[in-house]
Amino acid sequence: MTQPTQAEIFAALSAQSSSSFNRSQPPTSTYQSFEQDQNQDPLTQLTIAESENGKKANSRRVYCPRDGCGSVILLDGVGEWIDVNEGNVLPDDPSSPFPPPSSSHGSYWYIPTGPFSFENIGFSRPDKTNLNPLPPHTPKDIQGDISGKVKYLICAECDLGPLGWSFDGGKAAWLDVRRVRYGEVKK
Ligand SMILES: [Zn+2]
């Protein structure tokens, strides 16, 4: 039998201490960890293979990304993955902990049915400075101009955000797939 190396011992200790720090919370993974998988793209890893109606529903619970918070935001099967090629709404804030939004492409969990579809979610006040017009991916039955009406989705427990966006007077909401953490797939 070989003895563990010092590096292995340190690795085991640090794994232990971080798991005891989060002992009341289930293990979660970042979006970036799914991007690093060489064999499957994040879409495949994060959506249910046989979703109804061809919708790509989330296969994992969605959690607040803040270390030590871990509030459940969305149960599995509730959001639908959509790819957006134009019309980013989230602000580009250099002080934010999130990667800057891409103006050319983004992916969101689309939740058409309002706040009660979430487990926990908070909303900011309408951002009067956000004058982005109605993005092309907004459902066609939503009428009118939402300039100045964008509300950001924030963690209901710790206020971290924006995790996505919604708008004043509407039910639909979009959670940025890159700004949340994911639980394990239920067996
Ligand atoms: Zn939180």
Boltz pocket constraint, residues with backbone or C-beta under 6 A from the ligand:
constraints:
  - pocket:
      binder: B
      contacts: [[A, 64], [A, 65], [A, 66], [A, 69], [A, 70], [A, 71], [A, 155], [A, 156], [A, 157], [A, 158], [A, 159], [A, 160]]
      max_distance: 6.0
